Amino acid sequence: MKRLRKKLENIFTAAAFAEAGEFDTAREIMREPDSRNERISKRSDRGYTPRPVVHNARSK
């Protein structure tokens, strides 16, 4: 619930800046890494190496 509240707060803050003509500031506020996907992508960038896929010989 805290995450949703923070996201909505950022959206409304960015909207207020955009209405005042501060488009760059609004974009910067919306770019803050508070969404789950951005946090996951940053976490996965730290030394992540995918494991090779091994197929079973009988599956072909």
Residue, then its C-alpha position, 0 to 999 in steps of 0.5 A: m500500500k505504501r508503494l501505491r501511495k508513493k506512486l500516486e504522489n509522484i504522478f500528481t506532483a509531476a502533473a502539477f509541474a507539467e501544468a506549470g510548464e516545467f516539463d523536464t522536472a515532471r519527466e524527472i519525477m516520473r523517472e524515479p525508480d520507485s516502480r517494482n520493474e525498475r528495481i528488479s532490473k537494477r538488481s538483476d544487472r549486478g553480476y547476473t549470468p543466465r544459466p545455459v538451457v540443457h534439453n533432454a535428448r528424449s524431448k526431441 
